[in-house]
Amino acid sequence: MSLKDLESIFPSWHVGRDYYLALIGKLFQGVGNFAITGYILYIMTDFLHRGNQTQSSIQLINAIMLVFGILMGFVAGPLSDKFKVLKWPVGFSTIFLAIGALSLFLLRNNTGIIIYAFAAGLGMGIWNSLDNLLNLEVIPDPDRVAFFLGIYNLGNTITQAIAPVIAAAVIAWFGFSAIFIVSFIFSLIGGISMLCIKSVKR
């Protein structure tokens, strides 16, 4: 397949810049998120040493994230429409994940767990409510919306597959504490990528 054939399927960076930035943001956000959630049981037992409080800590995190997920489903969209903002909440939702990962790494106690749950819950709630709308705004070819949405949504599957692999390698090389730094860096890059989109002003 020649470069010209490839460009007939995937537009050049000049044409599809904002779409590619959204895709990069989704991939990095996904790895940042799943690197922690995929190992949350081991984080509680082997890193935070929660012992018999492991189950209650995981339930607390899941409950807070569920509440925010439902709440943002009703709130984020209407607020985005009212204030005409889209890029900023999506970008900062990923940065919230970075803050949550850093809180677990630095505090390593109940306060860190609660901050992580609130930050990750808020971040994922906003993300799940608005990221597909942002992607629709940056589709490079309006005649192939389904194709570009399909590629974009592959990010969910890809990140769930590769995040545990990356996390396992990092844990093997550097220990459990390193996955929080990986999550922080990946989430931060994902948020910055979203904020660098130009065609959506705010």
Biotite code that builds the C-alpha atoms (Angstrom):
import biotite.structure as struc

atoms = struc.array([
    struc.Atom([0.000, 0.000, 0.000], chain_id="A", res_id=1, res_name="MET", atom_name="CA", element="C"),
    struc.Atom([1.455, 3.345, -1.054], chain_id="A", res_id=2, res_name="SER", atom_name="CA", element="C"),
    struc.Atom([1.467, 6.517, 1.013], chain_id="A", res_id=3, res_name="LEU", atom_name="CA", element="C"),
    struc.Atom([-1.168, 7.976, -1.288], chain_id="A", res_id=4, res_name="LYS", atom_name="CA", element="C"),
    struc.Atom([-3.420, 4.951, -0.709], chain_id="A", res_id=5, res_name="ASP", atom_name="CA", element="C"),
    struc.Atom([-2.917, 5.296, 3.040], chain_id="A", res_id=6, res_name="LEU", atom_name="CA", element="C"),
    struc.Atom([-3.786, 8.990, 2.932], chain_id="A", res_id=7, res_name="GLU", atom_name="CA", element="C"),
    struc.Atom([-6.991, 8.155, 1.080], chain_id="A", res_id=8, res_name="SER", atom_name="CA", element="C"),
    struc.Atom([-8.026, 6.217, 4.193], chain_id="A", res_id=9, res_name="ILE", atom_name="CA", element="C"),
    struc.Atom([-6.361, 8.279, 6.911], chain_id="A", res_id=10, res_name="PHE", atom_name="CA", element="C"),
    struc.Atom([-5.924, 11.985, 6.133], chain_id="A", res_id=11, res_name="PRO", atom_name="CA", element="C"),
    struc.Atom([-2.574, 13.648, 6.590], chain_id="A", res_id=12, res_name="SER", atom_name="CA", element="C"),
    struc.Atom([-1.699, 15.301, 9.896], chain_id="A", res_id=13, res_name="TRP", atom_name="CA", element="C"),
    struc.Atom([-2.348, 18.707, 8.336], chain_id="A", res_id=14, res_name="HIS", atom_name="CA", element="C"),
    struc.Atom([-5.935, 17.723, 7.535], chain_id="A", res_id=15, res_name="VAL", atom_name="CA", element="C"),
    struc.Atom([-6.756, 15.481, 10.480], chain_id="A", res_id=16, res_name="GLY", atom_name="CA", element="C"),
    struc.Atom([-4.639, 17.150, 13.186], chain_id="A", res_id=17, res_name="ARG", atom_name="CA", element="C"),
    struc.Atom([-7.427, 17.736, 15.691], chain_id="A", res_id=18, res_name="ASP", atom_name="CA", element="C"),
    struc.Atom([-8.914, 14.286, 15.164], chain_id="A", res_id=19, res_name="TYR", atom_name="CA", element="C"),
    struc.Atom([-5.525, 12.671, 15.750], chain_id="A", res_id=20, res_name="TYR", atom_name="CA", element="C"),
    struc.Atom([-5.000, 14.771, 18.878], chain_id="A", res_id=21, res_name="LEU", atom_name="CA", element="C"),
    struc.Atom([-8.387, 13.565, 20.172], chain_id="A", res_id=22, res_name="ALA", atom_name="CA", element="C"),
    struc.Atom([-7.409, 9.968, 19.370], chain_id="A", res_id=23, res_name="LEU", atom_name="CA", element="C"),
    struc.Atom([-4.048, 10.373, 21.100], chain_id="A", res_id=24, res_name="ILE", atom_name="CA", element="C"),
    struc.Atom([-5.836, 11.903, 24.081], chain_id="A", res_id=25, res_name="GLY", atom_name="CA", element="C"),
    struc.Atom([-8.226, 8.959, 24.275], chain_id="A", res_id=26, res_name="LYS", atom_name="CA", element="C"),
    struc.Atom([-5.440, 6.377, 24.064], chain_id="A", res_id=27, res_name="LEU", atom_name="CA", element="C"),
    struc.Atom([-3.328, 8.042, 26.743], chain_id="A", res_id=28, res_name="PHE", atom_name="CA", element="C"),
    struc.Atom([-6.364, 8.686, 28.950], chain_id="A", res_id=29, res_name="GLN", atom_name="CA", element="C"),
    struc.Atom([-7.363, 5.032, 28.667], chain_id="A", res_id=30, res_name="GLY", atom_name="CA", element="C"),
    struc.Atom([-3.940, 3.714, 29.614], chain_id="A", res_id=31, res_name="VAL", atom_name="CA", element="C"),
    struc.Atom([-3.714, 6.190, 32.492], chain_id="A", res_id=32, res_name="GLY", atom_name="CA", element="C"),
    struc.Atom([-7.089, 5.062, 33.798], chain_id="A", res_id=33, res_name="ASN", atom_name="CA", element="C"),
    struc.Atom([-6.862, 1.294, 33.291], chain_id="A", res_id=34, res_name="PHE", atom_name="CA", element="C"),
    struc.Atom([-3.295, 1.085, 34.598], chain_id="A", res_id=35, res_name="ALA", atom_name="CA", element="C"),
    struc.Atom([-4.727, 1.755, 38.047], chain_id="A", res_id=36, res_name="ILE", atom_name="CA", element="C"),
    struc.Atom([-8.244, 0.315, 37.877], chain_id="A", res_id=37, res_name="THR", atom_name="CA", element="C"),
    struc.Atom([-6.939, -2.940, 36.422], chain_id="A", res_id=38, res_name="GLY", atom_name="CA", element="C"),
    struc.Atom([-4.670, -3.403, 39.429], chain_id="A", res_id=39, res_name="TYR", atom_name="CA", element="C"),
    struc.Atom([-6.789, -1.802, 42.126], chain_id="A", res_id=40, res_name="ILE", atom_name="CA", element="C"),
    struc.Atom([-7.022, -5.017, 44.186], chain_id="A", res_id=41, res_name="LEU", atom_name="CA", element="C"),
    struc.Atom([-3.239, -5.461, 44.202], chain_id="A", res_id=42, res_name="TYR", atom_name="CA", element="C"),
    struc.Atom([-2.713, -1.773, 44.879], chain_id="A", res_id=43, res_name="ILE", atom_name="CA", element="C"),
    struc.Atom([-4.868, -2.081, 47.981], chain_id="A", res_id=44, res_name="MET", atom_name="CA", element="C"),
    struc.Atom([-3.242, -5.285, 49.231], chain_id="A", res_id=45, res_name="THR", atom_name="CA", element="C"),
    struc.Atom([0.411, -5.059, 48.147], chain_id="A", res_id=46, res_name="ASP", atom_name="CA", element="C"),
    struc.Atom([1.015, -1.303, 47.937], chain_id="A", res_id=47, res_name="PHE", atom_name="CA", element="C"),
    struc.Atom([-1.317, 0.339, 50.445], chain_id="A", res_id=48, res_name="LEU", atom_name="CA", element="C"),
    struc.Atom([-1.449, -2.741, 52.709], chain_id="A", res_id=49, res_name="HIS", atom_name="CA", element="C"),
    struc.Atom([-5.139, -2.258, 53.493], chain_id="A", res_id=50, res_name="ARG", atom_name="CA", element="C"),
    struc.Atom([-5.505, -5.781, 54.870], chain_id="A", res_id=51, res_name="GLY", atom_name="CA", element="C"),
    struc.Atom([-9.063, -6.461, 55.998], chain_id="A", res_id=52, res_name="ASN", atom_name="CA", element="C"),
    struc.Atom([-10.041, -2.964, 54.780], chain_id="A", res_id=53, res_name="GLN", atom_name="CA", element="C"),
    struc.Atom([-9.266, -3.836, 51.156], chain_id="A", res_id=54, res_name="THR", atom_name="CA", element="C"),
    struc.Atom([-12.819, -4.723, 50.208], chain_id="A", res_id=55, res_name="GLN", atom_name="CA", element="C"),
    struc.Atom([-14.356, -1.673, 51.876], chain_id="A", res_id=56, res_name="SER", atom_name="CA", element="C"),
    struc.Atom([-11.788, 0.629, 50.221], chain_id="A", res_id=57, res_name="SER", atom_name="CA", element="C"),
    struc.Atom([-12.519, -0.785, 46.766], chain_id="A", res_id=58, res_name="ILE", atom_name="CA", element="C"),
    struc.Atom([-16.252, -0.528, 47.399], chain_id="A", res_id=59, res_name="GLN", atom_name="CA", element="C"),
    struc.Atom([-15.817, 3.109, 48.449], chain_id="A", res_id=60, res_name="LEU", atom_name="CA", element="C"),
    struc.Atom([-13.936, 3.935, 45.256], chain_id="A", res_id=61, res_name="ILE", atom_name="CA", element="C"),
    struc.Atom([-16.472, 2.130, 43.087], chain_id="A", res_id=62, res_name="ASN", atom_name="CA", element="C"),
    struc.Atom([-19.405, 3.799, 44.843], chain_id="A", res_id=63, res_name="ALA", atom_name="CA", element="C"),
    struc.Atom([-17.976, 7.307, 44.451], chain_id="A", res_id=64, res_name="ILE", atom_name="CA", element="C"),
    struc.Atom([-17.107, 6.701, 40.808], chain_id="A", res_id=65, res_name="MET", atom_name="CA", element="C"),
    struc.Atom([-20.595, 5.291, 40.151], chain_id="A", res_id=66, res_name="LEU", atom_name="CA", element="C"),
    struc.Atom([-22.266, 8.333, 41.725], chain_id="A", res_id=67, res_name="VAL", atom_name="CA", element="C"),
    struc.Atom([-20.146, 10.753, 39.704], chain_id="A", res_id=68, res_name="PHE", atom_name="CA", element="C"),
    struc.Atom([-20.647, 8.701, 36.551], chain_id="A", res_id=69, res_name="GLY", atom_name="CA", element="C"),
    struc.Atom([-24.423, 8.950, 36.901], chain_id="A", res_id=70, res_name="ILE", atom_name="CA", element="C"),
    struc.Atom([-24.379, 12.572, 38.080], chain_id="A", res_id=71, res_name="LEU", atom_name="CA", element="C"),
    struc.Atom([-22.163, 13.794, 35.249], chain_id="A", res_id=72, res_name="MET", atom_name="CA", element="C"),
    struc.Atom([-24.403, 11.994, 32.781], chain_id="A", res_id=73, res_name="GLY", atom_name="CA", element="C"),
    struc.Atom([-27.172, 14.409, 33.764], chain_id="A", res_id=74, res_name="PHE", atom_name="CA", element="C"),
    struc.Atom([-25.047, 17.494, 34.500], chain_id="A", res_id=75, res_name="VAL", atom_name="CA", element="C"),
    struc.Atom([-22.026, 17.642, 32.179], chain_id="A", res_id=76, res_name="ALA", atom_name="CA", element="C"),
    struc.Atom([-23.933, 17.732, 28.900], chain_id="A", res_id=77, res_name="GLY", atom_name="CA", element="C"),
    struc.Atom([-26.405, 20.505, 29.835], chain_id="A", res_id=78, res_name="PRO", atom_name="CA", element="C"),
    struc.Atom([-23.629, 22.616, 31.384], chain_id="A", res_id=79, res_name="LEU", atom_name="CA", element="C"),
    struc.Atom([-21.474, 22.140, 28.291], chain_id="A", res_id=80, res_name="SER", atom_name="CA", element="C"),
    struc.Atom([-24.378, 23.300, 26.117], chain_id="A", res_id=81, res_name="ASP", atom_name="CA", element="C"),
    struc.Atom([-25.235, 26.236, 28.339], chain_id="A", res_id=82, res_name="LYS", atom_name="CA", element="C"),
    struc.Atom([-21.716, 27.642, 28.660], chain_id="A", res_id=83, res_name="PHE", atom_name="CA", element="C"),
    struc.Atom([-20.573, 26.549, 25.178], chain_id="A", res_id=84, res_name="LYS", atom_name="CA", element="C"),
    struc.Atom([-17.546, 24.682, 26.503], chain_id="A", res_id=85, res_name="VAL", atom_name="CA", element="C"),
    struc.Atom([-16.423, 21.265, 25.341], chain_id="A", res_id=86, res_name="LEU", atom_name="CA", element="C"),
    struc.Atom([-12.675, 21.006, 24.887], chain_id="A", res_id=87, res_name="LYS", atom_name="CA", element="C"),
    struc.Atom([-11.822, 22.330, 28.340], chain_id="A", res_id=88, res_name="TRP", atom_name="CA", element="C"),
    struc.Atom([-13.971, 19.949, 30.420], chain_id="A", res_id=89, res_name="PRO", atom_name="CA", element="C"),
    struc.Atom([-12.836, 16.943, 28.347], chain_id="A", res_id=90, res_name="VAL", atom_name="CA", element="C"),
    struc.Atom([-9.181, 17.952, 28.612], chain_id="A", res_id=91, res_name="GLY", atom_name="CA", element="C"),
    struc.Atom([-9.331, 18.657, 32.325], chain_id="A", res_id=92, res_name="PHE", atom_name="CA", element="C"),
    struc.Atom([-11.322, 15.470, 32.991], chain_id="A", res_id=93, res_name="SER", atom_name="CA", element="C"),
    struc.Atom([-8.199, 13.545, 31.981], chain_id="A", res_id=94, res_name="THR", atom_name="CA", element="C"),
    struc.Atom([-6.015, 15.761, 34.125], chain_id="A", res_id=95, res_name="ILE", atom_name="CA", element="C"),
    struc.Atom([-8.268, 14.900, 37.075], chain_id="A", res_id=96, res_name="PHE", atom_name="CA", element="C"),
    struc.Atom([-7.197, 11.274, 36.570], chain_id="A", res_id=97, res_name="LEU", atom_name="CA", element="C"),
    struc.Atom([-3.578, 12.396, 36.790], chain_id="A", res_id=98, res_name="ALA", atom_name="CA", element="C"),
    struc.Atom([-4.306, 14.220, 40.061], chain_id="A", res_id=99, res_name="ILE", atom_name="CA", element="C"),
    struc.Atom([-6.027, 11.125, 41.446], chain_id="A", res_id=100, res_name="GLY", atom_name="CA", element="C"),
    struc.Atom([-3.079, 8.883, 40.599], chain_id="A", res_id=101, res_name="ALA", atom_name="CA", element="C"),
    struc.Atom([-0.665, 11.337, 42.201], chain_id="A", res_id=102, res_name="LEU", atom_name="CA", element="C"),
    struc.Atom([-2.745, 11.479, 45.386], chain_id="A", res_id=103, res_name="SER", atom_name="CA", element="C"),
    struc.Atom([-2.508, 7.703, 45.840], chain_id="A", res_id=104, res_name="LEU", atom_name="CA", element="C"),
    struc.Atom([1.235, 7.795, 45.219], chain_id="A", res_id=105, res_name="PHE", atom_name="CA", element="C"),
    struc.Atom([1.954, 10.675, 47.610], chain_id="A", res_id=106, res_name="LEU", atom_name="CA", element="C"),
    struc.Atom([-0.504, 10.101, 50.470], chain_id="A", res_id=107, res_name="LEU", atom_name="CA", element="C"),
    struc.Atom([-0.915, 6.310, 50.567], chain_id="A", res_id=108, res_name="ARG", atom_name="CA", element="C"),
    struc.Atom([-3.712, 6.503, 53.138], chain_id="A", res_id=109, res_name="ASN", atom_name="CA", element="C"),
    struc.Atom([-7.479, 6.967, 53.431], chain_id="A", res_id=110, res_name="ASN", atom_name="CA", element="C"),
    struc.Atom([-7.222, 10.596, 52.349], chain_id="A", res_id=111, res_name="THR", atom_name="CA", element="C"),
    struc.Atom([-5.359, 9.591, 49.195], chain_id="A", res_id=112, res_name="GLY", atom_name="CA", element="C"),
    struc.Atom([-7.951, 6.913, 48.427], chain_id="A", res_id=113, res_name="ILE", atom_name="CA", element="C"),
    struc.Atom([-10.816, 9.391, 48.816], chain_id="A", res_id=114, res_name="ILE", atom_name="CA", element="C"),
    struc.Atom([-9.083, 12.063, 46.722], chain_id="A", res_id=115, res_name="ILE", atom_name="CA", element="C"),
    struc.Atom([-8.399, 9.466, 44.031], chain_id="A", res_id=116, res_name="TYR", atom_name="CA", element="C"),
    struc.Atom([-12.020, 8.294, 44.059], chain_id="A", res_id=117, res_name="ALA", atom_name="CA", element="C"),
    struc.Atom([-13.393, 11.828, 43.746], chain_id="A", res_id=118, res_name="PHE", atom_name="CA", element="C"),
    struc.Atom([-10.849, 12.942, 41.123], chain_id="A", res_id=119, res_name="ALA", atom_name="CA", element="C"),
    struc.Atom([-11.172, 9.778, 39.031], chain_id="A", res_id=120, res_name="ALA", atom_name="CA", element="C"),
    struc.Atom([-14.953, 9.691, 39.448], chain_id="A", res_id=121, res_name="GLY", atom_name="CA", element="C"),
    struc.Atom([-15.346, 13.312, 38.379], chain_id="A", res_id=122, res_name="LEU", atom_name="CA", element="C"),
    struc.Atom([-12.863, 12.882, 35.549], chain_id="A", res_id=123, res_name="GLY", atom_name="CA", element="C"),
    struc.Atom([-14.399, 9.710, 34.146], chain_id="A", res_id=124, res_name="MET", atom_name="CA", element="C"),
    struc.Atom([-17.931, 11.055, 34.588], chain_id="A", res_id=125, res_name="GLY", atom_name="CA", element="C"),
    struc.Atom([-17.163, 14.157, 32.532], chain_id="A", res_id=126, res_name="ILE", atom_name="CA", element="C"),
    struc.Atom([-15.140, 12.151, 30.006], chain_id="A", res_id=127, res_name="TRP", atom_name="CA", element="C"),
    struc.Atom([-17.844, 9.560, 29.392], chain_id="A", res_id=128, res_name="ASN", atom_name="CA", element="C"),
    struc.Atom([-20.426, 12.305, 28.970], chain_id="A", res_id=129, res_name="SER", atom_name="CA", element="C"),
    struc.Atom([-18.560, 14.518, 26.521], chain_id="A", res_id=130, res_name="LEU", atom_name="CA", element="C"),
    struc.Atom([-15.638, 12.848, 24.751], chain_id="A", res_id=131, res_name="ASP", atom_name="CA", element="C"),
    struc.Atom([-17.675, 11.396, 21.870], chain_id="A", res_id=132, res_name="ASN", atom_name="CA", element="C"),
    struc.Atom([-19.255, 14.801, 21.274], chain_id="A", res_id=133, res_name="LEU", atom_name="CA", element="C"),
    struc.Atom([-15.793, 16.335, 21.067], chain_id="A", res_id=134, res_name="LEU", atom_name="CA", element="C"),
    struc.Atom([-14.756, 13.650, 18.616], chain_id="A", res_id=135, res_name="ASN", atom_name="CA", element="C"),
    struc.Atom([-17.745, 14.475, 16.403], chain_id="A", res_id=136, res_name="LEU", atom_name="CA", element="C"),
    struc.Atom([-16.551, 18.077, 16.305], chain_id="A", res_id=137, res_name="GLU", atom_name="CA", element="C"),
    struc.Atom([-13.127, 17.094, 14.940], chain_id="A", res_id=138, res_name="VAL", atom_name="CA", element="C"),
    struc.Atom([-14.102, 14.455, 12.362], chain_id="A", res_id=139, res_name="ILE", atom_name="CA", element="C"),
    struc.Atom([-11.915, 15.323, 9.323], chain_id="A", res_id=140, res_name="PRO", atom_name="CA", element="C"),
    struc.Atom([-14.339, 13.979, 6.697], chain_id="A", res_id=141, res_name="ASP", atom_name="CA", element="C"),
    struc.Atom([-18.088, 14.482, 7.267], chain_id="A", res_id=142, res_name="PRO", atom_name="CA", element="C"),
    struc.Atom([-18.823, 11.804, 4.663], chain_id="A", res_id=143, res_name="ASP", atom_name="CA", element="C"),
    struc.Atom([-17.056, 9.122, 6.733], chain_id="A", res_id=144, res_name="ARG", atom_name="CA", element="C"),
    struc.Atom([-18.294, 9.837, 10.237], chain_id="A", res_id=145, res_name="VAL", atom_name="CA", element="C"),
    struc.Atom([-18.981, 6.169, 11.051], chain_id="A", res_id=146, res_name="ALA", atom_name="CA", element="C"),
    struc.Atom([-15.465, 5.152, 9.999], chain_id="A", res_id=147, res_name="PHE", atom_name="CA", element="C"),
    struc.Atom([-13.736, 7.772, 12.142], chain_id="A", res_id=148, res_name="PHE", atom_name="CA", element="C"),
    struc.Atom([-16.011, 7.137, 15.128], chain_id="A", res_id=149, res_name="LEU", atom_name="CA", element="C"),
    struc.Atom([-15.259, 3.423, 14.818], chain_id="A", res_id=150, res_name="GLY", atom_name="CA", element="C"),
    struc.Atom([-11.515, 4.038, 14.862], chain_id="A", res_id=151, res_name="ILE", atom_name="CA", element="C"),
    struc.Atom([-11.885, 6.432, 17.788], chain_id="A", res_id=152, res_name="TYR", atom_name="CA", element="C"),
    struc.Atom([-13.958, 3.993, 19.818], chain_id="A", res_id=153, res_name="ASN", atom_name="CA", element="C"),
    struc.Atom([-11.385, 1.251, 19.232], chain_id="A", res_id=154, res_name="LEU", atom_name="CA", element="C"),
    struc.Atom([-9.419, 3.211, 21.785], chain_id="A", res_id=155, res_name="GLY", atom_name="CA", element="C"),
    struc.Atom([-11.579, 1.673, 24.509], chain_id="A", res_id=156, res_name="ASN", atom_name="CA", element="C"),
    struc.Atom([-10.641, -1.869, 23.508], chain_id="A", res_id=157, res_name="THR", atom_name="CA", element="C"),
    struc.Atom([-7.011, -1.130, 22.750], chain_id="A", res_id=158, res_name="ILE", atom_name="CA", element="C"),
    struc.Atom([-6.325, 0.661, 26.014], chain_id="A", res_id=159, res_name="THR", atom_name="CA", element="C"),
    struc.Atom([-7.996, -2.048, 28.105], chain_id="A", res_id=160, res_name="GLN", atom_name="CA", element="C"),
    struc.Atom([-5.725, -4.565, 26.381], chain_id="A", res_id=161, res_name="ALA", atom_name="CA", element="C"),
    struc.Atom([-2.416, -2.705, 26.576], chain_id="A", res_id=162, res_name="ILE", atom_name="CA", element="C"),
    struc.Atom([-2.763, -0.904, 29.916], chain_id="A", res_id=163, res_name="ALA", atom_name="CA", element="C"),
    struc.Atom([-2.390, -4.100, 32.019], chain_id="A", res_id=164, res_name="PRO", atom_name="CA", element="C"),
    struc.Atom([0.612, -5.130, 29.920], chain_id="A", res_id=165, res_name="VAL", atom_name="CA", element="C"),
    struc.Atom([2.301, -1.764, 30.467], chain_id="A", res_id=166, res_name="ILE", atom_name="CA", element="C"),
    struc.Atom([1.402, -1.802, 34.161], chain_id="A", res_id=167, res_name="ALA", atom_name="CA", element="C"),
    struc.Atom([2.714, -5.356, 34.637], chain_id="A", res_id=168, res_name="ALA", atom_name="CA", element="C"),
    struc.Atom([6.022, -4.463, 32.969], chain_id="A", res_id=169, res_name="ALA", atom_name="CA", element="C"),
    struc.Atom([6.389, -1.308, 35.048], chain_id="A", res_id=170, res_name="VAL", atom_name="CA", element="C"),
    struc.Atom([5.584, -3.169, 38.272], chain_id="A", res_id=171, res_name="ILE", atom_name="CA", element="C"),
    struc.Atom([8.112, -5.895, 37.423], chain_id="A", res_id=172, res_name="ALA", atom_name="CA", element="C"),
    struc.Atom([10.852, -3.361, 36.708], chain_id="A", res_id=173, res_name="TRP", atom_name="CA", element="C"),
    struc.Atom([10.207, -0.603, 39.221], chain_id="A", res_id=174, res_name="PHE", atom_name="CA", element="C"),
    struc.Atom([7.617, -1.820, 41.739], chain_id="A", res_id=175, res_name="GLY", atom_name="CA", element="C"),
    struc.Atom([3.994, -0.869, 42.395], chain_id="A", res_id=176, res_name="PHE", atom_name="CA", element="C"),
    struc.Atom([4.701, 2.797, 43.067], chain_id="A", res_id=177, res_name="SER", atom_name="CA", element="C"),
    struc.Atom([5.800, 3.317, 39.463], chain_id="A", res_id=178, res_name="ALA", atom_name="CA", element="C"),
    struc.Atom([2.346, 2.646, 37.989], chain_id="A", res_id=179, res_name="ILE", atom_name="CA", element="C"),
    struc.Atom([1.046, 5.823, 39.620], chain_id="A", res_id=180, res_name="PHE", atom_name="CA", element="C"),
    struc.Atom([3.739, 7.833, 37.871], chain_id="A", res_id=181, res_name="ILE", atom_name="CA", element="C"),
    struc.Atom([2.896, 6.079, 34.593], chain_id="A", res_id=182, res_name="VAL", atom_name="CA", element="C"),
    struc.Atom([-0.804, 6.817, 35.124], chain_id="A", res_id=183, res_name="SER", atom_name="CA", element="C"),
    struc.Atom([-0.021, 10.435, 35.993], chain_id="A", res_id=184, res_name="PHE", atom_name="CA", element="C"),
    struc.Atom([2.169, 10.970, 32.913], chain_id="A", res_id=185, res_name="ILE", atom_name="CA", element="C"),
    struc.Atom([-0.169, 9.206, 30.488], chain_id="A", res_id=186, res_name="PHE", atom_name="CA", element="C"),
    struc.Atom([-3.248, 11.003, 31.826], chain_id="A", res_id=187, res_name="SER", atom_name="CA", element="C"),
    struc.Atom([-1.464, 14.349, 31.720], chain_id="A", res_id=188, res_name="LEU", atom_name="CA", element="C"),
    struc.Atom([-0.378, 13.818, 28.117], chain_id="A", res_id=189, res_name="ILE", atom_name="CA", element="C"),
    struc.Atom([-3.935, 12.784, 27.235], chain_id="A", res_id=190, res_name="GLY", atom_name="CA", element="C"),
    struc.Atom([-5.372, 15.951, 28.751], chain_id="A", res_id=191, res_name="GLY", atom_name="CA", element="C"),
    struc.Atom([-2.806, 18.208, 27.097], chain_id="A", res_id=192, res_name="ILE", atom_name="CA", element="C"),
    struc.Atom([-3.503, 16.560, 23.725], chain_id="A", res_id=193, res_name="SER", atom_name="CA", element="C"),
    struc.Atom([-7.183, 17.363, 24.080], chain_id="A", res_id=194, res_name="MET", atom_name="CA", element="C"),
    struc.Atom([-6.465, 20.946, 25.107], chain_id="A", res_id=195, res_name="LEU", atom_name="CA", element="C"),
    struc.Atom([-4.244, 21.409, 22.022], chain_id="A", res_id=196, res_name="CYS", atom_name="CA", element="C"),
    struc.Atom([-7.210, 20.915, 19.671], chain_id="A", res_id=197, res_name="ILE", atom_name="CA", element="C"),
    struc.Atom([-7.688, 24.140, 17.713], chain_id="A", res_id=198, res_name="LYS", atom_name="CA", element="C"),
    struc.Atom([-10.980, 23.728, 15.869], chain_id="A", res_id=199, res_name="SER", atom_name="CA", element="C"),
    struc.Atom([-12.916, 23.574, 19.155], chain_id="A", res_id=200, res_name="VAL", atom_name="CA", element="C"),
    struc.Atom([-12.192, 26.876, 20.842], chain_id="A", res_id=201, res_name="LYS", atom_name="CA", element="C"),
    struc.Atom([-13.047, 26.008, 24.424], chain_id="A", res_id=202, res_name="ARG", atom_name="CA", element="C"),
])
